[in-house]
Amino acid sequence: MTKIAPHSVFKISTVAFAVALAGCSSDIKVNETADDILEKSSAPRALELTAEPITPSSKWKLVWSDEFNGNKIDMTKWSYEENCYGGGNNEQQCYTHRKSNSFVEDGILNIVAKKGRFTGSALPDGSKKIKKSLPYTSARLRTMNKGDWKYGRFDIRAKLPSGQGTWPAIWMLPTDYVYGGWAASGEIDIMEAVNLKTPSTESGAKPGELESRVFGTLHYGKAWPDNVATGQATHLPGYVNPADGFHTYSIEWEEGEFRWYIDNVHFATQTQDGWFSQYMEDGTLVSGGKGAPFNQKFHLLLNLAVGGNWSANANEGGIDKSVFPQTMSFDYVRVYQCTADPLTGKGCASISDQAKFVEGTPEPKMLITDATFGQGPVFDIYKDGLNASMAFDGYDPHNVINQEEVEEAGRGKVWQITKTAKGGNAYLRAEKVDLSHWMDDGQLVFDLKVEAGNSELLLKMDSGWPNASDITVPQPAKGTWGEVRIDIADLIGNGNRFSPGNKADINAIGNVLVIEPVGVMTLKMDNIRFEYASE
């Protein structure tokens, strides 16, 4: 049974959010989706460092360091990553071990990004099975299995490169991916910057101001694409540009807390109430528990990327070939252990009241992956925002679908989908869930408004293509809201018109609601829920 009932008409105003995907690998930095770019490029004015520097506690004990005093890179402390993978961010450099891309001279480690096509492995592990050519070369060094730590203070004194397309990073990855793939096992960004000294597009920037922000960020949550990133952008005192000289970038990491510093000025704090890890174990989504994923050993990485999803899409856009070569220079890298409590890292904190507290993202309630999921009588999927246990996603091979949350007068947030040509769909994704208890008397209910287009509209559920079921959605009068009710049994029983003989497995639904205009259409959906017909 499929029903539709009329609603009132409302005017709209648009507030967009990005829905995008990026590839990833367990040992690759893949941290800039369209969401990250939007947040970092157009977020409110970054913090300016105005607090006084804080002398670090005398209880910090130096346990590892590289002062770069020799005439070559110390390979007992560092290893090269060598590939043309592009970091999973569409970066345009090949990482090499060539001396022209990284060398020690006059007590300084230099990582140099240069123009020049290079061919190497297209795979993150550097294997030669697939090769790729890219127009720049650079270097990426890491301490994995040579320097791995849980908790401590990390000081890295560095001078950053400048120019459109430059993306320097000082960061950390887990040595053992205890909680699964990126970013469920975490990533710690001590410092990142892009496009320094190019015209700033930061909100609130003055005319003629140049890009000078640096970012400290944590990545966590679930495996891509359900990962989360939260952090803080900052400017040096007086908006001094970090490409003009050496500055010390630091974190203090203790059990349940991170603190970020530049030149000993504390500018941000984030605690374990604002991060989490959830991962699959034996087919079930489980929580890593309090402190996860940042309760395991991590190692350091130093690299200079060229282009990629963030730097090539921020500020002026693209890559300015004329600025290369560019160099990222390091005076020293120092790692300390807190002698007050080496097991937790507590007791050595340097704290300023002026530091920004980053709220982060508390752990969402997990979907229950058995028959207790949404027992009713009503289970909300989208009500002024998506259920925290689900995710926006889509199949869009031809780049014809845009989905966003918009503000609708009288309703709050609604889900808007625009399709400009045939092919593709948008959907709301969960872990595999058993919805069989909704079969007898359950309905999928939602409010629908078609803004433009005369296409047939399909609604689907699937448990992995081609195991999908679809049904045609009745549409209210164009420009008006109407309530649609679809019996779950009718939807599942209908099967897959594109692959006759297949239908969704109600015991293992992954995409709880797939919406597919067959042709050109703009539509909005709200108040999406399961409920029993008798309610």
SVG drawing of the C-alpha trace seen along z (x, -y; Angstrom):
<svg xmlns="http://www.w3.org/2000/svg" viewBox="-4 -46 82 61">
<polyline fill="none" stroke="black" stroke-width="0.4" points="0.0,0.0 1.3,-3.4 -0.4,-6.6 0.1,-10.3 -1.4,-13.2 -1.1,-16.9 0.9,-19.4 1.3,-23.1 3.7,-25.0 6.8,-26.7 9.4,-29.1 13.0,-28.0 16.5,-29.3 19.6,-27.2 22.4,-26.2 24.5,-23.7 26.6,-20.8 29.0,-18.7 28.6,-15.0 31.8,-13.6 34.0,-10.5 37.7,-10.0 39.8,-6.9 41.9,-5.7 44.5,-3.2 45.6,-2.2 49.0,-3.8 48.1,-6.8 47.1,-10.3 43.6,-10.7 42.1,-13.4 40.7,-16.0 37.2,-15.3 35.0,-18.1 33.5,-18.5 37.0,-19.2 37.8,-21.7 34.6,-23.6 35.1,-23.8 38.7,-24.9 38.3,-27.3 35.1,-29.1 35.1,-28.6 34.8,-31.6 38.0,-33.7 40.8,-31.6 42.2,-32.2 45.2,-34.6 47.8,-33.6 47.8,-36.3 48.6,-34.4 52.0,-34.4 54.3,-31.4 54.4,-28.8 57.7,-27.2 57.2,-23.4 57.2,-21.4 60.6,-20.3 59.0,-16.8 59.2,-16.2 62.2,-13.9 63.7,-13.8 63.5,-10.2 64.0,-10.6 65.4,-13.3 67.0,-14.2 68.9,-17.5 70.0,-16.9 73.6,-17.6 75.2,-15.2 75.5,-15.3 72.8,-12.8 69.4,-11.6 69.7,-9.1 68.1,-6.0 68.1,-4.4 65.4,-7.0 63.6,-7.6 62.3,-5.6 61.2,-6.8 57.7,-6.2 58.1,-5.9 55.1,-6.0 53.1,-8.0 49.8,-7.1 48.8,-10.8 47.9,-10.2 44.3,-9.4 43.8,-13.1 44.6,-13.5 48.0,-15.0 50.3,-15.6 53.7,-14.5 55.6,-11.2 57.5,-10.6 61.1,-9.6 64.2,-8.8 66.3,-11.0 68.7,-13.5 67.2,-16.3 63.9,-15.8 65.3,-15.4 68.7,-16.0 70.5,-17.3 72.7,-20.4 74.0,-22.8 72.0,-21.2 68.7,-21.4 66.6,-18.7 65.1,-19.9 62.2,-18.4 62.0,-19.8 59.0,-19.7 60.1,-20.1 58.6,-20.2 59.5,-17.2 57.5,-14.2 58.3,-10.9 57.0,-7.4 56.6,-5.1 54.2,-2.8 50.6,-3.8 50.0,-1.8 50.4,-3.1 52.7,-0.3 55.2,-1.2 54.8,2.2 55.4,2.1 52.3,3.9 50.7,0.7 52.7,-2.4 51.7,-6.0 53.4,-9.2 52.9,-12.6 54.3,-16.0 56.1,-16.8 58.4,-15.0 58.8,-15.4 59.6,-13.3 57.8,-11.8 59.6,-10.5 58.3,-8.5 59.5,-7.0 57.4,-3.8 59.0,-0.9 61.9,-3.2 60.1,-5.7 56.6,-4.8 55.0,-6.4 51.8,-6.4 51.6,-9.8 54.3,-12.4 55.3,-15.9 56.4,-16.3 58.3,-19.5 59.1,-20.0 60.8,-23.3 60.2,-24.0 60.0,-26.6 57.1,-26.1 56.9,-26.5 54.6,-29.0 52.7,-29.3 49.5,-28.0 49.4,-24.2 51.8,-23.6 50.6,-21.4 53.2,-20.8 52.3,-18.5 53.7,-17.3 51.5,-14.5 51.1,-11.0 49.5,-7.7 48.9,-4.6 51.7,-2.0 49.2,0.9 45.7,0.3 44.0,1.8 40.6,0.4 40.6,0.9 41.2,-1.2 41.6,-5.0 40.3,-6.8 38.8,-4.4 42.3,-3.9 43.0,-7.7 45.3,-10.4 46.9,-13.2 47.8,-16.4 50.3,-18.4 50.5,-21.0 49.1,-21.5 49.0,-24.5 48.1,-25.1 48.9,-27.9 50.8,-30.2 51.3,-33.7 48.6,-33.5 45.6,-35.8 43.5,-34.7 39.9,-33.6 39.4,-33.1 36.1,-34.6 36.9,-38.0 40.3,-38.4 41.2,-42.0 41.7,-43.2 45.2,-42.1 45.7,-39.7 47.8,-36.6 47.1,-33.1 48.8,-32.4 46.7,-29.9 48.0,-26.6 45.8,-23.8 45.8,-21.3 43.4,-18.4 42.3,-15.0 40.8,-12.4 38.7,-9.5 35.3,-7.9 34.6,-5.0 36.5,-3.8 36.2,-6.0 33.8,-7.3 32.3,-7.7 35.4,-9.3 35.2,-12.5 37.7,-15.4 37.8,-18.2 40.4,-20.8 41.5,-24.4 43.0,-26.9 45.2,-29.6 47.4,-32.6 50.7,-33.5 50.9,-36.7 50.5,-39.7 49.6,-37.5 53.3,-36.7 53.5,-34.3 54.9,-30.8 56.7,-30.7 58.9,-33.6 60.9,-31.8 61.2,-28.9 58.6,-28.2 58.1,-25.3 55.0,-23.2 54.1,-21.0 51.5,-18.8 51.2,-17.5 49.4,-14.2 48.2,-12.5 45.6,-9.9 42.3,-11.4 43.6,-14.8 45.6,-16.7 47.0,-20.2 48.4,-22.1 51.1,-24.8 53.1,-27.1 56.3,-28.5 55.0,-27.3 51.8,-29.2 48.9,-26.9 46.1,-27.5 43.8,-24.4 42.7,-21.5 40.6,-18.5 39.5,-15.7 38.3,-12.2 34.7,-13.3 35.0,-14.7 36.4,-11.7 35.6,-8.0 36.3,-4.9 33.7,-2.4 34.7,0.6 33.5,3.9 34.3,7.1 32.9,10.4 30.2,8.5 29.1,6.3 29.8,2.7 31.6,2.3 33.0,-0.7 36.7,-1.0 35.7,-2.4 36.9,-5.4 40.0,-7.0 40.0,-5.0 41.6,-5.4 44.1,-7.6 45.3,-5.1 47.7,-3.2 51.2,-3.9 51.6,-6.4 54.6,-7.4 55.7,-10.7 55.5,-11.7 57.0,-14.7 56.0,-15.5 55.4,-18.2 52.5,-17.4 51.7,-19.3 48.1,-20.0 45.4,-17.5 41.8,-18.0 42.6,-20.7 45.4,-22.9 44.3,-22.8 40.7,-23.8 41.4,-26.5 42.5,-30.2 43.2,-30.9 42.7,-27.3 44.9,-24.8 48.7,-24.7 51.0,-27.6 53.8,-25.9 55.9,-29.1 56.5,-28.8 58.4,-25.5 60.7,-24.3 59.5,-24.8 61.3,-23.7 60.0,-22.6 62.9,-22.9 63.4,-21.3 65.8,-22.4 64.9,-19.5 62.4,-16.9 62.2,-16.1 60.0,-13.7 59.5,-13.8 58.0,-11.5 56.2,-12.7 58.2,-11.4 55.3,-12.3 53.3,-9.4 54.9,-7.7 51.9,-5.3 49.3,-8.1 51.4,-11.1 49.6,-13.1 51.2,-15.6 53.2,-17.6 50.5,-19.8 51.2,-23.4 47.8,-25.1 46.6,-28.6 43.1,-29.8 43.1,-31.5 43.4,-28.2 40.3,-27.2 38.5,-24.1 37.6,-22.0 34.3,-20.2 34.9,-17.5 32.3,-14.9 31.1,-12.7 30.5,-9.1 27.1,-8.6 24.7,-5.9 25.6,-2.8 23.1,-1.1 22.0,2.2 22.8,4.8 20.2,7.3 16.4,7.6 16.1,5.0 16.9,2.2 14.1,-0.3 11.6,1.8 9.1,-1.0 6.5,-2.1 8.4,-4.9 12.0,-4.9 13.2,-8.3 15.7,-8.3 15.7,-12.0 14.1,-14.6 15.7,-18.0 18.9,-16.1 20.1,-12.6 20.1,-9.9 23.6,-10.0 24.0,-6.3 23.6,-6.7 25.4,-8.4 24.7,-10.3 26.1,-8.5 25.4,-8.1 26.2,-6.5 27.1,-9.2 29.4,-8.0 28.6,-10.8 28.6,-13.7 24.9,-14.5 23.7,-14.4 24.0,-17.0 22.6,-16.3 22.6,-18.8 20.8,-19.8 18.9,-23.0 16.8,-25.2 13.1,-25.1 10.9,-27.7 8.7,-26.1 10.6,-22.8 14.3,-23.3 16.7,-21.1 15.4,-19.0 17.3,-16.7 17.4,-18.1 18.5,-16.1 19.1,-17.6 19.7,-15.4 20.7,-17.0 20.8,-13.9 20.1,-10.2 22.2,-7.8 23.0,-7.5 21.2,-8.0 21.5,-9.3 21.0,-7.1 21.1,-6.9 23.5,-4.2 23.7,-2.1 25.6,0.9 23.9,4.2 20.7,4.3 17.9,6.8 14.6,5.1 12.5,8.3 10.3,7.2 9.0,4.3 7.7,6.7 4.3,7.6 2.9,4.1 5.7,1.7 5.8,-1.3 8.4,-3.7 6.9,-7.2 8.3,-10.6 7.3,-14.0 8.1,-14.8 8.1,-18.0 9.1,-18.0 10.6,-21.4 11.3,-20.8 11.2,-18.0 8.6,-15.5 10.7,-12.3 9.6,-9.0 10.9,-8.7 12.1,-5.4 12.6,-4.4 14.8,-1.4 16.3,0.6 19.3,2.8 21.5,5.3 24.3,5.0 23.7,4.8 22.0,6.5 20.1,7.5 17.8,4.5 14.1,3.8 12.4,0.7 9.0,-0.9 7.7,-4.0 6.9,-6.9 3.7,-8.8 4.4,-12.5 2.4,-15.4 1.5,-18.4 4.7,-20.2 5.9,-22.7 3.7,-21.3 4.6,-19.0 2.9,-15.6 3.2,-12.6 4.1,-9.3 3.5,-5.9 5.0,-2.7 4.5,0.7 7.8,2.4 6.4,5.7 5.3,4.2 8.7,2.6 10.8,5.7 8.4,8.0 8.6,5.8 12.2,6.9 14.7,5.2 13.3,4.1 16.8,3.6 17.9,7.1 14.7,9.3 14.9,12.2 16.8,10.3 15.4,8.5 16.8,6.9 17.5,9.3 15.4,7.8 17.7,9.5 20.8,7.5 19.8,4.1 22.7,1.7 21.2,-1.2 18.0,-1.9 16.6,-4.4 17.8,-4.9 16.1,-7.7 16.6,-7.7 14.9,-10.2 15.0,-8.4 15.5,-11.7 16.1,-15.4 14.5,-16.5 14.9,-18.5 13.2,-17.2 13.1,-17.6 12.5,-15.0 11.8,-15.4 10.4,-13.4 11.7,-10.1 10.8,-7.3 9.7,-3.7 6.4,-3.2 3.7,-0.6 0.5,-1.0 -1.7,-0.5 -0.1,-3.5"/>
</svg>
